[in-house]
Every structure is written in structure tokens, then in C-alpha cells.
Amino acid sequence: MNQPYISNGTADVNDVRHHIQYRPLLRFLASQERNAIWLLLAIAFLPVDGTTLGLYAPFWSPISPALFAVYCLCNRRQLRIVANRYLPMFLLPVACIMLSIPGWLRFGLHRNAAFMSVTGLLGALATLGALAIAFEVKRIPWRMPLRILIASYWFSFSVGVVQWLSVHLHITPLINYFEHLMYRQYVSDGSVWGGGRPQFLFAEPSYIGMHLFGILLPLMWLMRRRDRIYAKRLRDLIVVYMIGAVLMQAGTRIVIDSVVALLIVIVVHNTWHDKRQRLRGIAQVLGVCGLGLLGVLADSRLSSIAENGAEGDGSFFARIYQSLDPLCGLIAHPWTVLTGYGAGNIINAMQAGAAKAEQLLNSRGMNGEAAMSFATGSNADNVWTMCAYTSVITEYGLIGMALLVVTSVACAARIRNVRAFAGIHGSDIHGCVQETGLRRSGVDATAVVVEGDASSQGGGRRKTVVCWFVLLVYLYIQCENYAFAALPLFIFAAEKSDRNDCRS
């Protein structure tokens, strides 16, 4: 770097951009504190959650939560501000540990499993904290992180295309490479998880919908009135990724997820009290239902489920007894319904409820032995449920589940003083609040509350947030990963939905 060093304390961002003529990424890094690199790396690795490079968790090996945590630790002073702002969420792990004590005393403590459970909760807080530090407190421009996010998902899609080509063209070196790269690989035909299909860089193909509709689609909604170019880029990425995954037969869940997401998008993007848009919306709903029917007919696994019931597909049936075992375990010890078995004790619940689950499945003409075999063949470190609700209720009980829902909704709906994407309404106010010195020092700025006529946007914003929440509720039915970024993103950005951005 031949240019002279310019201190943040003596020159603002515009001066830095004037004197340093690097490429956009280098200009961005030069205008920010050095620890911003951890934030960018965490965002870049969001679609990489199934490789051997990540941190181990049952059916998940993410990298981003650890990088978000490093970014938070590098900004400890700002983290205190964020923790105070989202205090209910930051107290949630403490409450979950307290709820776990009765279960630990009664059933014992599986240290590794408990560590993975608690660090999953902390990973979600790290993601939330990093987003709030970067885009609320420090007011980092959002365009460069969004560019990196879009580029990383395009890269993961290209990896999926290479995987698909390697399978169908029988390119053995590539297949062997992905066998070693992915923690649980689905590429080779010999995979015990059902091979011969691309999984991109995800832990398994069923997580495609979590990424597309839990992260990218909400970001597209956030960009609608801030930057149409980025909204279009996100839309194109989602559409290409979705269609490509379906055509490459990556899995059955992406077909179902796509239908559900399209129905929710139709609800969001139509004004239903307008007759013309209502008729258009009804036609779109019928069209999506038709596409869903075609998807069922075209997908052999979905057709088998439709013809033979739950046992028509082994993966679908496994999701039933993997949740039924621990839920029946709650019935075996009724007091655990309230406080759960404790963090890391899902295996105890499964073993306690396996006999009851087997009995229930047999009574309905299903293979109950599968439920018993799964419980006896698993251990505390590798057991999984594939459902966030089952895992939370089993470990922390209905009290823990209620605390999670209440704190998430309360923090998401809370009106905060500093808004990263806040719009300024009113005829007398133009532009953004200038907080240059305070931003650089990391100190929370004094709130500037501007009263404006937002009634024209309020209804649409509320509808978007409600639909976003409904979509999340659906997606987590088949995803048990506590640290996945979809929920932290909702908590951080739901209140900012459909507002204009004043800083890019």
C-alpha cells in the first residue's frame, strides 16, 4: 500500500474514499475498522454449513457463528450496548441453563451434547449481536456485505452444479473430493443418506429452503424500497437457485418449501382489498397449487408418499419417529413437559419414549421397530430430531419454548433508537442523522424520533412481518439448528421491514 495512512480519528469516510482509490472491497476495508474483516468472513461463509471445516453439531457443521462471535468479541464495548438493547434474548441462555438443572440432576449430564446445545444458543446470540453492532451501532454501509452474501450464494450454487455434473458424468476425482469435503456427503451413490444428488455446501439438501427462504427472501423484502437493483439481484438468485435445485433433484423438501414460499410471497405482494389484485392473487395461488401438484407427480419420492403414506419415503418417515421418540419421553416423565430433560439430554428422552413411540406406530400399521432402533442406535453426541420445536421442548420444556417465542417476538417488535435501515418520514426532514464521531467511537447516538405519516406503509409492513414470521415457523419444523441465521435476522430486521435506507 503506497498511499499514506489516514486515521479514522482525523478523516471521515468521504475523505478516505477521496484519497484511497482501491477497488470497492479494499475501499470498504480501508474505511472501516480492521475487525470488520471478521464480519465479512462470517457473511461469506453463511452458505457453508456442511463441510469438515466447520464446528461439529449433529447434522450441521457451520463456520459463520464462530466468526460472528469473534467479531462481537472484537467489539466488546458495542456488544454491551447491544446486549442491553436485546436484553431478553441475551438472558435466554441463562434461563435455559436454569431450566436444565432438574433434568441434569435426574438424568445426568452429557457434557459434549450439553456444550453443543448451549453453544448453539450462544451462536444465535453472536449472529444477532454482530448484525446489531455492525448495522445499528457502528452503522456500517450495508451494500458491500450484501454483495459478498450474494456472491457467496452464487458460489455455493455453482458448487452444486459441479456436484451434479460429477455425479451424472461419473467424474470420480470430483466425487471423491466432495466425499472428503462434506461432513455428511450426499454426492456418491454409496452414501448412507441417499446419494447421487447435489447438496451444494449445505449440511444436507433439505436445508436449501432454509437458506433461500429464511435468509435470502427476507433480505429481498428488506431491499424492495431501499435498492431495487439489489432486490432484483436477490430475486434472480432465489429463482435460479430454487429452479436449479428442483431440476437437479436435490431433494423433496425444496419442492415443498418452494410451494409454501411462493404462496407466502403471493400474500405479501398483493393488496387483497383491491379487487383486481385480489383476482390476480387468487389466480397466482391456483397456479402455484398446480405447480405443486406437478412437482408431486414428477418427484418419485413425493409420489411414493402420496401413494403409500408416511412410509412411502424413508427420510420422511424418519422425521416422524425422530420427533415421536423424545415427545413420548416427555409423557413418560410428565414433569419434564415444563422444564425438559435438560440441555444435551435428548438421548434420555428418546430412550424413555421409544417403547411408547413403537406402540403408537404399530397401532397405526407402521413400522414401530424403526423408532426403537433409532433410539437404541444413537448416543448423546450424534442424536438429532430434525425439528427445532422438538429439540427445544425436549431439552428446555414448554417453559423454554414459551420464553424463546416471547423474547424473539418482543425483541423483533421493539422500537429501537438507532436503526440501521431506518427511514426518515415527514416533510421537514430530508437526509439522515449525522453521527460521524459517535459512530467511530462506538457510542450509541441520541435518538432522533421523527413523527411522520407512515400509515400508507404500516399495513404492508405488518403483513410482510407476519408472513415472514409464518414462513420461519414453517421452516424450523425441519431444521433443529439453534444457531441458524434465519431467526437472528428476523429479530434484528423485522421491525425495519419496508423502510427506506439512508446510508448505503
C-alpha positions in Angstrom: 0.0 0.0 0.0 1.8 3.1 -1.3 -0.8 5.5 0.0 -0.3 7.3 3.3 -2.2 6.0 6.3 -5.2 8.1 7.2 -6.5 7.9 10.7 -10.2 7.4 11.3 -9.9 10.0 14.1 -9.0 12.8 11.7 -10.8 12.0 8.5 -14.3 10.7 7.8 -15.3 8.1 5.3 -15.6 10.5 2.4 -12.0 11.7 2.9 -10.8 8.1 2.9 -12.6 7.4 -0.3 -11.2 10.5 -1.9 -7.6 9.7 -1.0 -7.6 5.9 -1.5 -8.6 4.7 -4.9 -8.8 1.0 -4.5 -11.3 -1.5 -5.6 -14.7 -1.4 -3.8 -13.8 -4.2 -1.3 -10.5 -2.6 -0.4 -12.0 0.8 -0.2 -14.6 -0.6 2.2 -12.0 -2.3 4.3 -9.9 0.9 4.4 -12.9 2.9 5.6 -13.7 0.5 8.4 -12.0 -0.8 11.5 -9.8 -3.8 10.9 -12.1 -6.2 12.7 -14.7 -5.7 10.0 -13.0 -8.5 8.1 -14.5 -11.0 10.6 -18.0 -9.7 9.8 -17.4 -10.1 6.1 -15.9 -13.6 6.5 -18.9 -14.6 8.6 -21.3 -13.4 5.9 -19.3 -15.1 3.2 -19.4 -18.4 5.0 -23.2 -18.4 5.7 -23.9 -20.9 2.9 -21.1 -23.1 4.0 -22.5 -25.2 6.8 -21.9 -28.8 5.9 -18.1 -29.2 5.4 -15.5 -30.8 7.6 -14.0 -27.4 8.2 -16.9 -26.3 10.4 -17.7 -26.8 14.0 -19.4 -30.1 14.7 -23.1 -30.4 15.6 -25.4 -33.3 14.7 -26.3 -32.9 11.0 -24.6 -29.4 10.9 -21.1 -28.1 10.8 -21.3 -24.2 10.5 -18.5 -21.7 10.3 -20.3 -18.4 10.4 -21.5 -18.4 14.1 -17.9 -18.7 15.3 -16.8 -15.8 13.1 -19.7 -13.7 14.2 -18.7 -14.4 17.8 -15.1 -13.3 17.1 -16.5 -10.0 15.6 -18.5 -9.5 18.8 -15.5 -10.1 21.0 -13.5 -7.6 18.9 -16.2 -5.0 19.7 -16.8 -5.7 23.4 -17.9 -2.1 24.2 -20.5 -2.1 21.4 -21.6 -5.6 22.5 -22.6 -4.2 25.9 -24.8 -1.7 24.2 -26.4 -4.4 22.0 -26.8 -6.7 25.0 -28.7 -4.0 26.8 -30.9 -3.4 23.8 -31.7 -7.0 23.3 -31.6 -8.0 27.0 -34.3 -10.6 26.9 -32.6 -12.6 24.2 -29.2 -12.3 25.9 -30.7 -13.7 29.1 -32.3 -16.6 27.3 -29.3 -19.0 27.6 -29.1 -18.3 31.3 -32.8 -19.2 31.7 -32.3 -22.4 29.6 -29.4 -23.5 31.8 -31.5 -22.9 34.9 -34.3 -25.0 33.3 -31.8 -27.7 32.6 -30.7 -28.2 36.2 -33.6 -30.5 37.3 -33.0 -32.7 34.2 -29.3 -32.9 34.8 -29.9 -33.9 38.4 -32.4 -36.5 37.5 -30.9 -38.0 34.2 -27.3 -36.9 34.4 -25.2 -34.5 32.3 -23.8 -35.4 28.8 -21.1 -32.7 28.7 -20.4 -32.7 24.9 -24.1 -32.7 24.0 -24.9 -30.0 26.6 -22.0 -27.9 25.3 -23.3 -28.2 21.7 -26.8 -27.2 22.8 -25.7 -24.2 24.8 -23.2 -23.0 22.2 -26.0 -23.3 19.6 -27.9 -20.7 21.6 -24.8 -18.6 22.0 -24.2 -18.8 18.3 -27.6 -17.3 17.6 -26.8 -14.5 20.0 -23.5 -14.0 18.3 -25.2 -13.6 15.0 -27.7 -11.2 16.4 -25.1 -9.3 18.2 -22.8 -9.0 15.2 -25.7 -7.7 13.0 -26.7 -5.2 15.6 -23.1 -4.0 16.2 -22.4 -3.6 12.6 -25.6 -2.1 11.2 -27.1 -0.4 14.2 -24.4 0.8 16.5 -21.4 1.3 14.1 -23.7 2.0 11.1 -21.5 0.1 8.6 -22.7 0.6 5.0 -24.7 -2.5 4.0 -24.0 -2.7 0.3 -20.6 -4.4 0.4 -21.7 -7.1 2.9 -24.8 -7.7 0.8 -22.6 -8.1 -2.3 -20.5 -10.6 -0.6 -23.5 -12.5 0.6 -25.0 -12.7 -2.9 -21.6 -13.7 -4.4 -21.1 -16.5 -1.8 -24.6 -18.0 -2.5 -23.9 -17.9 -6.2 -20.6 -19.7 -5.5 -22.4 -22.3 -3.5 -24.9 -22.8 -6.3 -22.0 -23.3 -8.8 -20.6 -25.9 -6.4 -23.9 -27.7 -6.6 -23.8 -27.7 -10.4 -20.3 -29.1 -10.3 -21.5 -31.8 -7.9 -24.4 -32.7 -10.2 -22.2 -32.8 -13.3 -19.7 -35.0 -11.4 -22.4 -37.5 -10.5 -24.0 -37.7 -13.9 -20.7 -37.7 -15.9 -19.1 -40.1 -13.4 -16.1 -37.8 -12.7 -14.6 -39.9 -9.9 -11.9 -37.5 -8.7 -14.5 -34.8 -8.1 -16.9 -37.2 -6.4 -14.0 -38.4 -4.1 -13.2 -34.7 -3.4 -16.7 -33.9 -2.2 -16.8 -37.1 -0.2 -13.9 -35.8 1.9 -15.1 -32.2 1.9 -18.6 -32.7 3.1 -19.2 -33.9 6.7 -22.2 -36.0 5.6 -22.0 -36.3 1.9 -24.9 -37.0 -0.5 -22.9 -36.9 -3.7 -21.7 -40.5 -4.2 -24.1 -43.3 -4.9 -22.8 -45.2 -1.9 -23.9 -42.5 0.6 -25.9 -44.0 3.5 -28.0 -40.8 3.5 -29.3 -41.2 -0.1 -26.6 -40.2 -2.6 -26.4 -39.3 -6.2 -27.6 -35.7 -5.7 -26.0 -32.3 -5.1 -26.0 -30.8 -1.7 -24.2 -27.6 -2.6 -22.2 -26.6 0.5 -25.1 -27.3 2.9 -25.2 -29.9 5.7 -27.9 -31.7 3.7 -30.1 -30.9 0.7 -33.2 -30.3 2.9 -31.5 -27.1 4.2 -31.7 -25.4 0.7 -35.1 -23.9 1.6 -33.9 -22.7 4.9 -31.2 -20.6 3.2 -33.3 -19.4 0.2 -36.5 -18.6 2.1 -35.1 -18.0 5.6 -32.3 -15.6 4.7 -32.4 -14.5 1.0 -36.1 -14.0 0.6 -36.4 -11.8 3.8 -33.4 -9.8 2.6 -35.2 -9.3 -0.8 -38.2 -7.9 1.1 -36.0 -5.6 3.1 -34.4 -4.3 -0.2 -37.7 -3.7 -2.0 -37.9 0.0 -1.1 -34.2 0.6 -0.4 -32.5 -0.5 -3.5 -34.4 -2.1 -6.4 -31.2 -3.3 -8.0 -30.2 -5.4 -5.0 -33.8 -6.6 -4.6 -33.7 -7.8 -8.3 -30.3 -9.5 -7.7 -31.7 -11.3 -4.7 -34.8 -12.3 -6.6 -32.8 -13.7 -9.5 -30.6 -15.6 -7.2 -33.5 -17.2 -5.3 -35.4 -18.1 -8.5 -32.3 -19.6 -10.2 -31.3 -21.5 -7.1 -34.8 -22.8 -6.5 -35.4 -23.9 -10.1 -31.9 -25.4 -10.3 -32.2 -27.4 -7.1 -35.6 -28.8 -8.3 -34.3 -29.7 -11.8 -31.2 -31.3 -10.3 -33.4 -33.3 -8.0 -31.5 -32.2 -4.9 -34.3 -33.3 -2.6 -38.1 -33.4 -2.0 -38.2 -30.7 0.6 -37.1 -27.9 -1.8 -40.2 -28.7 -3.8 -42.5 -28.4 -0.8 -40.6 -25.4 0.6 -40.9 -23.6 -2.8 -44.6 -24.1 -2.9 -45.1 -22.8 0.6 -42.7 -19.8 0.0 -44.5 -18.9 -3.3 -47.8 -18.9 -1.5 -46.5 -16.6 1.2 -44.9 -14.3 -1.5 -48.2 -14.0 -3.2 -49.8 -12.9 0.0 -47.1 -10.4 0.6 -47.0 -8.8 -2.8 -50.8 -8.4 -3.4 -53.1 -5.8 -2.0 -56.1 -8.1 -1.2 -58.7 -5.3 -0.6 -58.2 -4.2 -4.2 -60.4 -6.3 -6.5 -58.0 -6.5 -9.4 -55.1 -7.6 -7.3 -57.3 -10.0 -5.3 -58.3 -11.7 -8.6 -54.7 -11.8 -9.7 -53.7 -13.2 -6.3 -56.3 -16.0 -6.5 -55.1 -16.9 -10.0 -51.5 -17.0 -8.7 -52.4 -19.2 -5.8 -54.2 -21.6 -8.2 -51.1 -21.6 -10.4 -48.8 -22.4 -7.6 -51.0 -25.2 -6.4 -50.9 -26.6 -9.9 -47.1 -26.4 -9.9 -47.1 -28.2 -6.6 -49.2 -31.0 -8.0 -46.9 -31.3 -11.0 -44.0 -31.4 -8.5 -45.6 -34.3 -6.6 -46.2 -36.2 -9.9 -42.7 -35.6 -11.2 -40.8 -36.4 -8.0 -40.8 -40.1 -7.3 -40.3 -39.7 -3.5 -43.3 -37.4 -3.2 -45.4 -39.6 -5.4 -44.5 -42.6 -3.2 -45.5 -40.6 -0.1 -48.8 -39.7 -1.8 -49.5 -43.3 -2.7 -48.1 -45.2 0.3 -48.4 -42.7 3.2 -45.6 -41.7 5.6 -43.7 -44.9 5.0 -43.5 -44.2 1.3 -40.2 -42.4 1.8 -37.6 -43.4 4.4 -36.4 -39.9 5.1 -39.9 -38.6 5.6 -40.8 -41.4 7.9 -37.6 -41.0 9.8 -38.5 -37.4 10.6 -41.7 -38.7 12.2 -40.2 -41.2 14.6 -37.2 -39.0 15.4 -39.6 -36.5 16.9 -42.0 -39.0 18.2 -39.4 -40.8 20.4 -38.5 -37.7 22.5 -42.0 -36.4 22.7 -43.2 -39.7 24.1 -40.3 -39.5 26.5 -41.9 -36.3 27.9 -45.0 -38.3 28.6 -43.0 -41.0 30.4 -41.9 -38.3 32.9 -44.7 -35.7 32.9 -42.8 -33.1 34.9 -40.3 -32.8 32.0 -43.1 -31.3 29.9 -42.5 -28.0 31.7 -38.7 -27.9 32.2 -37.5 -30.6 29.8 -34.8 -33.2 30.2 -32.0 -30.6 30.2 -29.5 -29.4 27.6 -27.9 -32.3 25.9 -30.3 -34.9 27.3 -32.4 -35.6 24.1 -31.0 -39.1 24.1 -32.5 -39.8 27.5 -35.9 -38.6 26.3 -35.7 -40.8 23.2 -34.8 -43.9 25.2 -37.6 -43.2 27.7 -40.2 -42.8 24.9 -39.0 -45.3 22.3 -41.3 -48.1 23.6 -44.4 -45.8 23.6 -43.5 -44.5 20.1 -43.1 -48.0 18.8 -46.5 -48.9 20.2 -48.2 -45.9 18.6 -46.7 -46.5 15.2 -47.6 -50.2 15.3 -51.1 -49.4 16.2 -51.4 -47.4 13.0 -49.9 -50.1 10.8 -46.5 -48.5 10.6 -43.0 -49.9 11.3 -42.7 -49.2 15.0 -39.4 -51.1 15.2 -37.7 -48.2 13.4 -38.4 -45.9 16.3 -36.9 -48.3 18.8 -33.9 -49.0 16.6 -33.1 -45.3 16.2 -33.2 -44.7 19.9 -31.0 -47.7 20.8 -28.6 -47.0 18.0 -27.9 -43.3 18.9 -25.9 -41.7 21.6 -25.9 -38.3 23.2 -23.4 -36.8 20.8 -24.9 -37.8 17.5 -28.6 -37.9 18.2 -30.8 -35.4 16.2 -34.5 -34.7 15.8 -34.6 -32.6 12.6 -37.2 -30.3 14.3 -36.3 -27.2 16.3 -39.6 -27.4 18.3 -39.0 -31.0 19.3 -35.4 -30.2 20.4 -36.3 -27.1 22.4 -39.3 -28.7 24.1 -37.3 -31.9 24.9 -34.3 -30.0 26.3 -36.0 -27.0 27.9 -39.7 -27.9 28.1 -42.7 -25.8 27.3 -41.4 -23.0 29.5 -38.2 -22.8 27.5 -40.2 -22.8 24.2 -42.5 -20.1 25.5 -39.5 -18.0 26.6 -37.9 -18.4 23.2 -41.1 -17.3 21.3 -41.9 -14.4 23.6 -38.4 -13.0 23.7 -38.0 -13.3 20.0 -41.2 -11.6 19.1 -40.7 -8.9 21.8 -37.2 -8.1 20.6 -38.3 -8.2 16.9 -41.2 -5.8 17.6 -39.3 -3.5 19.8 -38.9 0.1 18.6 -35.2 0.9 18.9 -33.4 4.3 19.0 -30.7 3.5 16.5 -31.9 1.9 13.2 -29.6 0.7 10.5 -32.3 0.8 7.9 -34.5 3.5 9.4 -36.5 5.7 7.0 -36.9 9.4 7.8 -40.5 10.5 7.2 -42.1 13.9 7.3 -41.9 16.9 5.0 -39.5 18.9 7.2 -36.8 16.2 7.4 -34.6 15.3 4.4 -31.5 13.1 4.7 -30.1 11.2 7.6 -29.0 12.0 11.1 -25.3 12.7 11.1 -23.5 10.8 13.9 -20.0 10.5 12.4 -18.0 11.0 15.6 -20.3 8.8 17.7 -20.3 6.1 15.1 -16.5 5.9 15.0 -16.3 5.8 18.8 -19.0 3.1 19.0 -21.1 5.1 21.4 -24.9 4.9 20.9 -26.2 8.1 19.5 -29.0 10.2 20.9 -32.3 9.1 19.5 -33.9 11.3 16.9 -37.6 10.4 16.7 -39.3 11.8 13.7 -43.1 11.6 13.6 -44.4 11.2 10.0 -47.2 9.8 8.1 -46.3 6.2 7.8 -49.9 4.9 7.7 -49.7 4.1 4.0 -46.8 1.7 4.7 -47.8 0.4 8.1 -50.3 -2.1 6.8 -47.9 -3.5 4.2 -45.1 -3.6 6.7 -47.1 -5.5 9.2 -48.3 -8.0 6.6 -44.7 -8.6 5.5 -43.5 -9.2 9.1 -46.4 -11.5 9.8 -45.8 -13.5 6.7 -42.1 -13.6 7.4 -42.8 -15.0 10.9 -45.2 -17.6 9.5 -42.6 -18.7 7.0 -40.0 -19.0 9.7 -42.4 -21.1 11.8 -42.8 -23.5 8.9 -39.1 -23.7 8.0 -38.0 -24.6 11.5 -40.3 -27.6 11.5 -37.5 -29.5 9.7 -34.4 -27.7 11.0 -33.1 -28.1 14.5 -30.1 -25.8 14.3 -30.3 -23.2 17.1 -27.6 -21.0 15.6 -29.0 -20.8 12.1 -29.1 -17.2 11.0 -32.8 -17.0 10.0 -34.1 -16.3 13.5 -31.5 -13.7 14.4 -32.1 -12.0 11.1 -35.8 -11.8 11.8 -35.2 -10.5 15.3 -32.8 -7.8 14.1 -34.5 -6.7 10.9 -38.3 -7.5 11.1 -39.1 -4.1 12.6 -37.1 -2.4 9.8 -39.1 -4.1 7.1 -40.3 -1.9 4.2 -38.4 1.2 5.5 -36.1 3.3 3.4 -32.4 3.2 4.0 -30.5 6.4 4.5 -27.0 5.0 4.3 -25.5 2.6 1.8 
